[in-house]
Amino acid sequence: MSKIIVIIGAPGAGKGTQSRLLSEKYGYPHISTGDILREMARADTPLGRKVKETMAAGLLVSDEILAEVIRTRTSQPDCSNGYILDGFPRTLDQARLLEELASQQGKPIRSARIVVSEEALLKRLSGRRACSKCGEIYNIYFSPPKVEGVCDLDGAPLMQRSDDHPEAVSRRLEEYKRSTAPLIDHYRQSGGLIEVNGELPVEDVFEKLLAAVDGANN
Ligand code: AP5
């Protein structure tokens, strides 16, 4: 049955890493609002500049912009069988919008939270590198590429994200506690939140997520 899989977690919890694996497994598109916004921020327009500034500061982009982004993206034909949301919703208003969309699209929502301690998050974010071409994610401490600074898959250079410097990282963690943590209660109360220990190796986190998402909806 087609479904909407929502992956919640603090910055660096492994949402992108796990969403990519789930996308391969289910054949659903992986929709990262962070990636869509980073693409928007590359445009030299008033909107692009505003998004770029907000993200670089580690703050949340407005719910109005996100509503437009998510409505447009999830109405594409590749989402008709289901999709994976990485980084959305992040506020209660965004969660309500998603519930409205899910009911219009006739798809159930399966939400999973990846839980990681703040200490581990800080190390993950400072060590993260991503391929400038295909987006494959590495970590210089936990999962380094075979050749330093170069993607194993396509040989392109690896980059560090502009919001992974210490000041923006603390703002992102504060924003998460302030705006996104209330969502956890919201999903818990609706009875559907699966919580997975994100400090296990990537493959083990994936297995647990898979079991939980499948188990919740056969
Ligand atoms: P976004 O791009 O979504 O960033 P984020 O939430 O801060 O999350 P990250 O991408 O940093 O981490 P992740 O959980 O995906 O972890 P990853 O898999 O990379 O958003 C960026 C910005 O966009 C926001 O700050 C905001 O401004 C804006 N934005 C986006 N969505 C928005 C919304 N809905 N509303 C408003 N604004 C929005 O892993 C991290 C590292 O850990 C990697 O190096 C990885 O290799 C490593 N790792 C992963 N899993 C493991 C493991 N099990 N063990 C060891 N290492 C691991």
Boltz pocket constraint, residues with backbone or C-beta under 6 A from the ligand:
constraints:
  - pocket:
      binder: B
      contacts: [[A, 9], [A, 10], [A, 11], [A, 12], [A, 13], [A, 14], [A, 15], [A, 16], [A, 17], [A, 18], [A, 33], [A, 34], [A, 35], [A, 37], [A, 54], [A, 55], [A, 58], [A, 59], [A, 60], [A, 61], [A, 62], [A, 66], [A, 86], [A, 87], [A, 88], [A, 89], [A, 90], [A, 91], [A, 94], [A, 124], [A, 125], [A, 127], [A, 128], [A, 129], [A, 137], [A, 138], [A, 139], [A, 140], [A, 142], [A, 143], [A, 163], [A, 172], [A, 198], [A, 199], [A, 200], [A, 201], [A, 202], [A, 205]]
      max_distance: 6.0
